[in-house]
Amino acid sequence: MKRFPFLLTPMVLMACSGGSTPPAGGQATMAVVNARVWTGDSANPWAEGIAVNGERIAAVGTSDEVRRLADGRDIIDAGGRLIVPGFIDSHVHFVDAGFDLASVQLRDAKTREEFVDRIRAFAAAVPAGTWITGGNWDHSLWGGELPDRDWIDAVTPDTPLWINRLDGHMALANSAALKAAGVTRGTRDVAGGEIVRRANGEPTGLLKDNAMALVDRAMPDPSDEMRDRALNAAMKHVAEQGVTSIHNMGSWDDLETFARARKTNALGTRIYAAVPLANWERLRDAVAAKTYGGPDGRGDEWLRIGGLKGFVDGSLGSHTAAFQQPFDDAPKDRGLLVNTPEDLYTWISGADKAGLHVMVHAIGDRANNLLLDTFERVIRENGTRDRRFRIEHAQHLAPADIPRFAKLNVIASMQPYHAIDDGRWAEKYIGDRIKTTYAFRSLLDSGARLAFGSDWFVAPPTPLEGIYAAVTRRTLDDRNPDGWVPEQKISVAEAVRAYTAGAAYASFEESTKGVLAAGRLADFVMLDRNIFEIAPEEIRNARVVTTVVGGRKVFERNDQSAGK
């Protein structure tokens, strides 16, 4: 997708990834003492301090042990606060999200009038002709009526507007954008997508899934400078949330943006960059040619490649998730497949034979079943190896498919925030099928591995909110105080592990990150309260005090008194 907003202000470059020279004798360049350290290491789960030597952890132990290693160098007194491994967001759209930070903000618009007023104000602040994108609107907040280009044409007469629903599987174009894209009453429908039309065939401005490409391709490409600014905005934002690594579900343009930043030592967030699954041969060749560096052609500890992202279906909120049975509120609709099963098999099999890492989006129970069948076939045909197939979202599962994740060693890459968001309205769409929606508990009990993330820009990149969601399952409207589908709750430790060691495993990086132990990367987060001890419903109020990546502070909250 090429959607990007008009960037109003430049962002400050975060030049954080340059190497530091460790002191002689293996002493610490940084030390944290008087802390409550949750290491994630089952052999040594709790400690008081961390000693850092360059970009790596020198020791985890008592405060006295760490002080001796520091020898008077940079010593941080944590004041008894909690420290955990750096959070890893295993599913983001990083550059798009960076652009969205400077876009029109519609996610919390609660009425049609508010939706239109925000667009009117934003359009007045940008030059005529500038494409306005982003938005992330949620029509459920104003009763479920879908927006129409008639709502916004009058306030954007000369400004193309192309704003997505918060899930990224449906977007609204105004008449100026439809004209630029050549989308008219006579435009044919697109396989795996939909042009929403009025009774007379005229487009309403809404396009779903594959049909969105009709407008995407009409947009001008952002400059490298704009992409770099978006990346810097995204890195700054996630550092404030305690995120030290991300798995980007993006494009080749995204990868080039990351590579530019890596070349100038400007990365302050570690990135595992996935590119489109259909391009698996291009990625195979890039790895072989060592285009992005590294002894294995897959980059280094700041920028890794080797992952491929594909799609089976769309989203629940857009009625494009693929289900075995029709939606309860749309008895003739079972959703759609955005790629054919034959194409998915061909791409997955080819990529797997090339030793690449496959991760595929599946929302509905039909989509998940089809994907598990495809993975099983490829495993059988290509032979046993440590491939770590991933299902992104694994959102609505048929009960019989849950144990297949562990059997096939398929990672469930899930986003807990979606559960407390979708839980406000999902039952209206799928009825009793919600019992195995975001089935965290059932998956863990079956032996499956979880990797947690946010799906930012679709949801906020806030691991503490994600942990709160997984542990409480209290929906955003507070109408489920005991939890929505409460039998799927998990513990705080299980949720934190899914954001750390589980996510590291999901990118083949469990030997370097996700656990605080000597020799691992010095990526960790200090919180203002102990989320293992406070009431679960209070977790969402916890705040990040300090974020450290590679032994360097990339974020430090000015007010550090809260939560002591």
For each residue, the residues with C-beta under 8 A, 3 or more apart:
1: 96 168 212 216 251
2: 216 217 219 221 222
3: 96 99 133 134 162 164 171 216 219
4: 96 99 131 133 134 219 222 226 230
5: 99 100 102 103 104 132 133 134
6: 102 103 126 127 130 131 132
7: 10 99 102 226 229 230
8: 102 125 126
9: 102
10: 7 229
11: 229 232 233 236
12: 232 236
13: 232 266
14: 232 235 236 239 266 267 268 554
15: 18 264 265 266 268
16: 266 267 268 549 550 552 554
17: 262 265 266 267 268 302 549 550
18: 15 265
19: 54 55
20: 29 54 55 551 552
21: 54
22: 26 29 53 54
23: 26 27 28 29 53 73
24: 27
25:
26: 22 23 53 58 69
27: 23 24 53 58 69 70 71 73
28: 23 31 51 52 53 58 59 66 69 70 71 73 74
29: 20 22 23 52 53 54 73 74 551
30: 51 52 70 73 74 76 522 548 551
31: 28 49 50 51 52 66 67 69 70 73 74 75 76
32: 35 37 49 50 52 66 75 76 78 83 524 526
33: 48 49 63 66 67 75 76 77 78
34: 48 49 63 77 78 79 80
35: 32 47 48 49 50 63 78 80 81 82 83 526
36: 46 48 78 80 81 82 83 530
37: 32 46 47 48 49 50 60 82 83 84 516
38: 45 46 82 83 84 85 496 516 532
39: 44 45 46 47 60 85 515 516 517
40: 45 84 85 496 497 500 501 514 515 516
41: 44 45 60 515 516 517
42: 45
43:
44: 39 41 47 60 517
45: 38 39 40 41 42
46: 36 37 38 39
47: 35 37 39 44 50 60 61 62 516
48: 33 34 35 36 37 61 62 63 66
49: 31 32 33 34 35 37 60 61 62 63 65 66 67
50: 31 32 35 37 47 57 59 60 66 83 516 522 524
51: 28 30 31 57 58 59 60 61 65 66 69 70
52: 28 29 30 31 32 56 57 58 522 548 551
53: 22 23 26 27 28 29 56 57 58 551
54: 19 20 21 22 29 522 551
55: 19 20 301 521 522 550 551
56: 52 53 519 520 521 522 551
57: 50 51 52 53 60 516 517 518 519 520 521 522
58: 26 27 28 51 52 53 69 518
59: 28 50 51 65 66 69 518
60: 37 39 41 44 47 49 50 51 57 516 517 518
61: 47 48 49 51 65 66
62: 47 48 49 65 66
63: 33 34 35 48 49 66 67
64: 67 68
65: 49 51 59 61 62 68 69
66: 28 31 32 33 48 49 50 51 59 61 62 63 69 70
67: 31 33 49 63 64 70 75
68: 64 65 71
69: 26 27 28 31 51 58 59 65 66
70: 27 28 30 31 51 66 67 73 74 75
71: 27 28 68
72: 75
73: 23 27 28 29 30 31 70
74: 28 29 30 31 70
75: 31 32 33 67 70 72
76: 30 31 32 33 546
77: 33 34
78: 32 33 34 35 36 81 83 526
79: 34 564
80: 34 35 36 564
81: 35 36 78 526 527 528 529 530 545 563 564
82: 35 36 37 38 526 527 529 530 531 532
83: 32 35 36 37 38 50 78 516 524 525 526 527
84: 37 38 40 87 496 500 516 524 525 527
85: 38 39 40 500 501 513 514 515 516 523 524 525
86: 242 243 244 245 500 513 523 524 525 547 548 549
87: 84 241 242 243 244 245 463 499 500 525
88: 243 244 245 246 247 451 453 499 500 503 504 507 513 514
89: 92 238 243 245 246 247 452 453 454 456 461 463 499 503
90: 246 247 413 451 452 453 502 503 506 507
91: 247 249 392 393 413 415 453 454 455
92: 89 97 238 246 247 248 249 453 454 455 456 457 461
93: 96 97 168 248 249 250 455 456 457 458
94: 97 98 231 234 246 248 250 254 271 456
95: 98 99 227 230 231 234 248 250 253 254 257
96: 1 3 4 93 99 100 230 250 457
97: 92 93 94 100 101 234 237 456 457 461
98: 94 95 101 229 230 231 232 233 234 237
99: 3 4 5 7 95 96 102 103 133 134 222 226 230
100: 5 96 97 103 134 136 457
101: 97 98 230 233 234 237
102: 5 6 7 8 9 99 230 233
103: 5 6 99 100 122 132 133 134 135
104: 5 118 119 122 132 134 135 163
105: 108 118 134 135 136
106: 109 115 118 119 135 136 137 138 163
107: 135 136 137 138 166
108: 105 138 141
109: 106 114 115 118 137 138 141 142
110: 114 141 142
111: 114 115 142
112: 115 116 142 145 147 151
113: 116 117
114: 109 110 111 117 118
115: 106 109 111 112 118 119 137 142 147 151
116: 112 113 119 120 151 152 155
117: 113 114 120 121
118: 104 105 106 109 114 115 121 122
119: 104 106 115 116 122 123 132 152 155 156 161 163
120: 116 117 123 124 155 156
121: 117 118 124 125
122: 103 104 118 119 125 126 132
123: 119 120 126 132 155 156 159 161
124: 120 121
125: 8 121 122
126: 6 8 122 123 130 132 159
127: 6 130
128: 158 159
129: 158 159 160
130: 6 126 127 159 160
131: 4 6 159 160 161 162 177 219 220
132: 5 6 103 104 119 122 123 126 156 159 160 161 162 163
133: 3 4 5 99 103 161 162 163 164 219
134: 3 4 5 99 100 103 104 105 163 164 457
135: 103 104 105 106 107 163 164 172
136: 100 105 106 107 163 164 165 166 457 458
137: 106 107 109 115 147 163 164 165 166 172
138: 106 107 108 109 141 165 166 317
139: 142 143 144 145 146 147 165
140: 143 144 317 424 425
141: 108 109 110 138
142: 109 110 111 112 115 139 145
143: 139 140
144: 139 140 425
145: 112 139 142
146: 139 196 204 206
147: 112 115 137 139 151 152 172 205 206
148: 151 172 204 205 206
149: 152 153 172 173 174 175 178 203 204 205
150: 153 205
151: 112 115 116 147 148
152: 116 119 147 149 155 156 161 172 174
153: 149 150 156 157 174 175 176
154: 157
155: 116 119 120 123 152
156: 119 120 123 132 152 153 159 160 161 174 176
157: 153 154 176
158: 128 129 176
159: 123 126 128 129 130 131 132 156 174 176
160: 129 130 131 132 156 173 174 176 177 180 219
161: 119 123 131 132 133 152 156 172 173 174 176 177
162: 3 131 132 133 171 172 173 174 177 215 216 219
163: 104 106 119 132 133 134 135 136 137 171 172
164: 3 133 134 135 136 137 167 168 170 171 172 212
165: 136 137 138 139 168 169 170 171 172 317 318
166: 107 136 137 138 317 458 459
167: 164 170 315 316 317 318 458
168: 1 93 164 165 315 457 458
169: 165 208 209 314 315 317 318 320
170: 164 165 167 206 207 208 209 212 315 317 318 320
171: 3 162 163 164 165 206 207 212 215
172: 135 137 147 148 149 152 161 162 163 164 165 205 206
173: 149 160 161 162 177 178 181 183 203 205 206 207 215
174: 149 152 153 156 159 160 161 162 177 178 205
175: 149 153 178 179 205
176: 153 156 157 158 159 160 161 179 180
177: 131 160 161 162 173 174 180 181 205 215 218
178: 149 173 174 175 181 183 184 203 205 215
179: 175 176 182
180: 160 176 177 215 218
181: 173 177 178 214 215 217 218
182: 179 187 214 218
183: 173 178 187 195 203 207 214 215
184: 178 187 203
185: 197 200 201 202 203
186:
187: 182 183 184 195 203 214
188:
189: 193 194 195 211
190: 193 194 195 210 211 213 214
191: 210
192: 209 210 336 337 338 339
193: 189 190 207 208 209 210 211 212 213 336 338
194: 189 190 207 208 209 211 320 336
195: 183 187 189 190 203 206 207 211 214
196: 146 203 204 205 206 207 208
197: 185 200 201 202 203 204
198: 201 202 203 204
199:
200: 185 197
201: 185 197 198
202: 185 197 198
203: 149 173 178 183 184 185 187 195 196 197 198 206 207
204: 146 148 149 196 197 198
205: 147 148 149 150 172 173 174 175 177 178 196
206: 146 147 148 170 171 172 173 195 196 203
207: 170 171 173 183 193 194 195 196 203 211 212 214 215
208: 169 170 193 194 196 211 212 314 318 320
209: 169 170 192 193 194 212 314 318 320 336 338
210: 190 191 192 193 213 338
211: 189 190 193 194 195 207 208 214
212: 1 164 170 171 193 207 208 209 215 216
213: 190 193 210 216 217
214: 181 182 183 187 190 195 207 211 217 218
215: 162 171 173 177 178 180 181 183 207 212 218 219
216: 1 2 3 162 212 213 219
217: 2 181 213 214
218: 177 180 181 182 214 215
219: 2 3 4 131 133 160 162 215 216
220: 131
221: 2 253
222: 2 4 99 226 227 230
223: 226 227
224: 227 228 257 260
225: 228 229
226: 4 7 99 222 223 229 230
227: 95 222 223 224 230 231 253 254 257
228: 224 225 231 232 257 260 261
229: 7 10 11 98 225 226 232 233
230: 4 7 95 96 98 99 101 102 222 226 227 233 234 257
231: 94 95 98 227 228 234 235 257 258 261
232: 11 12 13 14 98 228 229 235 236 266
233: 11 98 101 102 229 230 236 237
234: 94 95 97 98 101 230 231 237 238 269
235: 14 231 232 238 239 267 268 269 554
236: 11 12 14 232 233 239 240 268
237: 97 98 101 233 234 240 241 461
238: 89 92 234 235 241 243 246 269 456 461
239: 14 235 236 242 243 244 268 269 547 549 554 555
240: 236 237 544 547 555
241: 87 237 238 460 461 462 463 464 544
242: 86 87 239 463 464 525 527 544 547 555
243: 86 87 88 89 238 239 246 269 461 463 547
244: 86 87 88 239 269 270 513 523 524 525 547 548 549 554
245: 86 87 88 89 269 270 271 272 503 504 507 509 513 523
246: 88 89 90 92 94 238 243 269 270 271 272 453 461
247: 88 89 90 91 92 271 272 274 307 413 453 503 506 507
248: 92 93 94 95 254 258 271 272 273 274
249: 91 92 93 274 309 359 361 392
250: 93 94 95 96 253 254 255 273 274 275 309
251: 1 254 255 275 276
252: 255 256 275 276 279 282
253: 95 221 227 250 256 257
254: 94 95 227 248 250 251 257 258 273 275
255: 250 251 252 258 259 273 275 292 305
256: 252 253 259 260
257: 95 224 227 228 230 231 253 254 260 261
258: 231 248 254 255 261 262 267 271 273 303
259: 255 256 262 263 292 303
260: 224 228 256 257 263 264 266
261: 228 231 257 258 264 266 267
262: 17 258 259 265 266 267 299 300 302 303
263: 259 260
264: 15 260 261
265: 15 17 18 262
266: 13 14 15 16 17 232 260 261 262
267: 14 16 17 235 258 261 262 270 271 302 303
268: 14 15 16 17 235 236 239 549 554
269: 234 235 238 239 243 244 245 246 549 554
270: 244 245 246 267 301 302 303 304 513 521 523 549
271: 94 245 246 247 248 258 267 302 303 304
272: 245 246 247 248 304 305 307 507 509
273: 248 250 254 255 258 303 304 305 307
274: 247 248 249 250 307 308 309 357 359
275: 250 251 252 254 255 279 282 283 305 307 308 309
276: 251 252 279 308 309 310
277: 280 308 309 310 347 348 351 358 360
278: 310 343 347
279: 252 275 276 282 283 308
280: 277 283 284 308 347 350 351 354 356
281: 284 285 350 354
282: 252 275 279 285 286
283: 275 279 280 286 287 305 306 308 351 356
284: 280 281 287 288 351 354 356
285: 281 282 288 289
286: 282 283 289 291 292 297 305
287: 283 284 290 291 296 297 298 305 306 356
288: 284 285 297
289: 285 286 297
290: 287 293 294 297
291: 286 287 297
292: 255 259 286 297 298 299 303 305
293: 290 297 299 300
294: 290 297 298 299 300 304
295:
296: 287
297: 286 287 288 289 290 291 292 293 294
298: 287 292 294 304 305 306
299: 262 292 293 294 302 303 304 305
300: 262 293 294 303 304
301: 55 270 304 512 521
302: 17 262 267 270 271 299
303: 258 259 262 267 270 271 273 292 299 300
304: 270 271 272 273 294 298 299 300 301 507 509
305: 255 272 273 275 283 286 287 292 298 299
306: 283 287 298 356 357 508
307: 247 272 273 274 275 356 357 358 359 507
308: 274 275 276 277 279 280 283 347 351 356 357 358 359
309: 249 250 274 275 276 277 359 360 361 392
310: 276 277 278 339 344 347 348 358 359 360 361
311: 314 338 339 360 361
312: 322 337 338 339 344 360 361 362 363 367 368 370 371
313: 320 321 322 335 336 337 338 361 362 363 364 366 367
314: 169 208 209 311 318 319 320 321 322 335 336 338 363
315: 167 168 169 170 318 320 321 363
316: 167 319 321 363 364 395 396 422 426 429 430
317: 138 140 165 166 167 169 170 422
318: 165 167 169 170 208 209 314 315 321
319: 314 316 327 330 333 335 429
320: 169 170 194 208 209 313 314 315 335 336 338
321: 313 314 315 316 318 335 363 364 367 395 396
322: 312 313 314 334 335 336 337 363 364 366 367 370
323: 326 327 334 335 364 365 366 396 430 433
324: 334 364 365 366 369 398
325: 334 433
326: 323 330 331 332 333 334
327: 319 323 330 331 333 334 335 429 430
328: 331 428 429 430 431
329: 428 429
330: 319 326 327 333
331: 326 327 328
332: 326
333: 319 326 327 330
334: 322 323 324 325 326 327 366
335: 313 314 319 320 321 322 323 327 364 366 367
336: 192 193 194 209 313 314 320 322
337: 192 312 313 322 340 341 367 370
338: 192 193 209 210 311 312 313 314 320
339: 192 310 311 312 343 344
340: 337 343 344
341: 337 344 345 370 374
342: 345 346
343: 278 339 340 346 347
344: 310 312 339 340 341 347 348 360 370 371 374
345: 341 342 348 349 374 377 378
346: 342 343 349 350
347: 277 278 280 308 310 343 344 350 351
348: 277 310 344 345 351 352 358 360 374 375 378
349: 345 346 352 353 377 378 381 382
350: 280 281 346 347 353 354
351: 277 280 283 284 308 347 348 354 356 358
352: 348 349 355 356 358 378 382 387
353: 349 350 382
354: 280 281 284 350 351
355: 352
356: 280 283 284 287 306 307 308 351 352
357: 274 306 307 308 387 388 390 507 508
358: 277 307 308 310 348 351 352 387 389 390
359: 249 274 307 308 309 310 389 390 391 392 413
360: 277 309 310 311 312 344 348 371 389 390 391 392
361: 249 309 310 311 312 313 392 393
362: 312 313 367 368 370 371 391 392 393 394 395
363: 312 313 314 315 316 321 322 367 368 393 395 396
364: 313 316 321 322 323 324 335 367 368 395 396
365: 323 324 368 369 396 397 398 401 433 436
366: 313 322 323 324 334 335 369 370
367: 312 313 321 322 335 337 362 363 364 370 371
368: 312 362 363 364 365 371 372 391 394 395 396 397 398 401
369: 324 365 366 372 373 398 401
370: 312 322 337 341 344 362 366 367 373 374
371: 312 344 360 362 367 368 374 375 391
372: 368 369 375 376 391 401 404 405 408 410
373: 369 370 376 377
374: 341 344 345 348 370 371 377 378
375: 348 371 372 378 379 389 408 410
376: 372 373 379 380 404 408
377: 345 349 373 374 380 381
378: 345 348 349 352 374 375 381 382
379: 375 376 382 383 384 387 389 408
380: 376 377
381: 349 377 378
382: 349 352 353 378 379 385
383: 379
384: 379
385: 382
386:
387: 352 357 358 379 409
388: 357 409 411 505 506 508
389: 358 359 360 375 379 408 409 410 411
390: 357 358 359 360 410 411 412 413 451 506
391: 359 360 362 368 371 372 394 405 410 411 412 413
392: 91 249 309 359 360 361 362 413
393: 91 361 362 363 413 414 415 418 455
394: 362 368 391 397 405 412 413 414 443
395: 316 321 362 363 364 368 414 418 437 438
396: 316 321 323 363 364 365 368 430 433 436 437
397: 365 368 394 401 402 436 437 439 442
398: 324 365 368 369 401 402 436
399: 402 436 442
400: 403 404
401: 365 368 369 372 397 398 404 405
402: 397 398 399 405 436 439 442 443 446 448
403: 400 406 407 446 447
404: 372 376 400 401 407 408 410
405: 372 391 394 401 402 408 410 411 412 443 446 448 449
406: 403 409 446 447 448 449
407: 403 404
408: 372 375 376 379 389 404 405
409: 387 388 389 406 449
410: 372 375 389 390 391 404 405 448
411: 388 389 390 391 405 448 449 450 451 502 505 506
412: 390 391 394 405 443 448 449 450 451
413: 90 91 247 359 390 391 392 393 394 451 452 453 506
414: 393 394 395 418 438 440 450 451 452 453 498
415: 91 393 418 452 453 454 455 458 459 466
416: 419 420 438 440 452 466 467 469 470 495
417: 420 421 454 455 459 460 462 465 466 469
418: 393 395 414 415 421 422 438 455 458 459
419: 416 422 423 437 438 469 470 473 484 485 488
420: 416 417 423 469 472 473 474 475 476 484
421: 417 418 424 459 475 476
422: 316 317 418 419 425 426 437 438
423: 419 420 426 434 473 475 480 484 485
424: 140 421 475 476 477 479
425: 140 144 422 428 429
426: 316 422 423 429 430 434 437
427: 430 431 434
428: 328 329 425
429: 316 319 327 328 329 425 426
430: 316 323 327 328 396 426 427 433 434 437
431: 328 427 434
432: 435
433: 323 325 365 396 430 436 437
434: 423 426 427 430 431 437 484 485
435: 432 485 487
436: 365 396 397 398 399 402 433 439 442
437: 395 396 397 419 422 426 430 433 434 485 488
438: 395 414 416 418 419 422 473 485 488
439: 397 402 436 442 443 488
440: 414 416 443 444 450 470 488 489 490 494
441: 444 445 487 488 489 490
442: 397 399 402 436 439 445 446 488
443: 394 402 405 412 439 440 446 448 450
444: 440 441 447 448 450 490 494
445: 441 442
446: 402 403 405 406 442 443
447: 403 406 444
448: 402 405 406 410 411 412 443 444
449: 405 406 409 411 412 502 505 506
450: 411 412 414 440 443 444 494 498 502
451: 88 90 390 411 412 413 414 498 502 503 505 506
452: 89 90 413 414 415 416 463 466 470 495 498 499 502 503
453: 88 89 90 91 92 246 247 413 414 415 466 499 503
454: 89 91 92 415 417 458 459 460 461 462 463 466
455: 91 92 93 393 415 417 418 458 459
456: 89 92 93 94 97 238 459 460 461
457: 92 93 96 97 100 134 136 168
458: 93 136 166 167 168 415 418 454 455
459: 166 415 417 418 421 454 455 456
460: 241 417 454 456 465
461: 89 92 97 237 238 241 243 246 454 456
462: 241 417 454 465 466
463: 87 89 241 242 243 452 454 466 467 499
464: 241 242 467 468 527 531 539 540 542 543 544
465: 417 460 462 468 469 540
466: 415 416 417 452 453 454 462 463 469 470 495 499
467: 416 463 464 470 471 492 495 496 499 531 539
468: 464 465 471 472 474 536 537 539 540
469: 416 417 419 420 465 466 472 473 474
470: 416 419 440 452 466 467 473 489 490 494 495 498
471: 467 468 489 490 491 492 495 536 539
472: 420 468 469 483 489 536 537 539
473: 419 420 423 438 469 470 480 483 484 485 486 488 489
474: 420 468 469 478 480 481 482 483 484 537
475: 420 421 423 424 478 479 480 484
476: 420 421 424
477: 424
478: 474 475 481
479: 424 475
480: 423 473 474 475 483 484
481: 474 478
482: 474 486
483: 472 473 474 480 486 489
484: 419 420 423 434 473 474 475 480
485: 419 423 434 435 437 438 473 488
486: 473 482 483 489
487: 435 441
488: 419 437 438 439 440 441 442 473 485
489: 440 441 470 471 472 473 483 486
490: 440 441 444 470 471 494 495
491: 471 494 495
492: 467 471 495 496 531 532 536 539
493: 496 497 532
494: 440 444 450 470 490 491 497 498
495: 416 452 466 467 470 471 490 491 492 498 499
496: 38 40 84 467 492 493 499 500 531
497: 40 493 494 500 501 502
498: 414 450 451 452 470 494 495 502 503
499: 87 88 89 452 453 463 466 467 495 496 502 503
500: 40 84 85 86 87 88 496 497 503 504 513 514 515
501: 40 85 497 504 505 510 514 515
502: 90 411 449 450 451 452 497 498 499 505 506 514
503: 88 89 90 245 247 451 452 453 498 499 500 506 507 514
504: 88 245 500 501 507 509 510 512 513 514 515
505: 388 411 449 451 501 502 508 509 510 514
506: 90 247 388 390 411 413 449 451 502 503
507: 88 90 245 247 272 304 307 357 503 504
508: 306 357 388 505
509: 245 272 304 504 505 512 513 514
510: 501 504 505 513 514 515
511:
512: 301 504 509 520 521
513: 85 86 88 244 245 270 500 504 509 510 520 521 523
514: 40 85 88 500 501 502 503 504 505 509 510
515: 39 40 41 85 500 501 504 510 520
516: 37 38 39 40 41 47 50 57 60 83 84 85 520 524
517: 39 41 44 57 60 520
518: 57 58 59 60
519: 56 57
520: 56 57 512 513 515 516 517
521: 55 56 57 270 301 512 513 550
522: 30 50 52 54 55 56 57 548 549 550 551
523: 85 86 244 245 270 513 548 549 550
524: 32 50 83 84 85 86 244 516 548
525: 83 84 85 86 87 242 244 544 546 547 548
526: 32 35 78 81 82 83 544 545 546 547
527: 81 82 83 84 242 464 530 531 542 543 544 545 563
528: 81 542 543 544 545 557 560 562 563 564
529: 81 82 534 538 541 542 563
530: 36 81 82 527 533 534
531: 82 464 467 492 496 527 534 539 542
532: 38 82 492 493
533: 530
534: 529 530 531 538 539 542
535: 538
536: 468 471 472 492 539
537: 468 472 474 540
538: 529 534 535 541 542
539: 464 467 468 471 472 492 531 534 536 542
540: 464 465 468 537
541: 529 538
542: 464 527 528 529 531 534 538 539 563
543: 464 527 528 557 562 563
544: 240 241 242 464 525 526 527 528 547 555 557
545: 81 526 527 528 556 557 560 563
546: 76 525 526 553 555 556 557
547: 86 239 240 242 243 244 525 526 544 553 554 555 556
548: 30 52 86 244 522 523 524 525 551 552 553 554
549: 16 17 86 239 244 268 269 270 522 523 552 554
550: 16 17 55 521 522 523
551: 20 29 30 52 53 54 55 56 522 548
552: 16 20 548 549
553: 546 547 548 556
554: 14 16 235 239 244 268 269 547 548 549
555: 239 240 242 544 546 547
556: 545 546 547 553 560
557: 528 543 544 545 546 560
558:
559: 562
560: 528 545 556 557
561: 564
562: 528 543 559
563: 81 527 528 529 542 543 545
564: 79 80 81 528 561
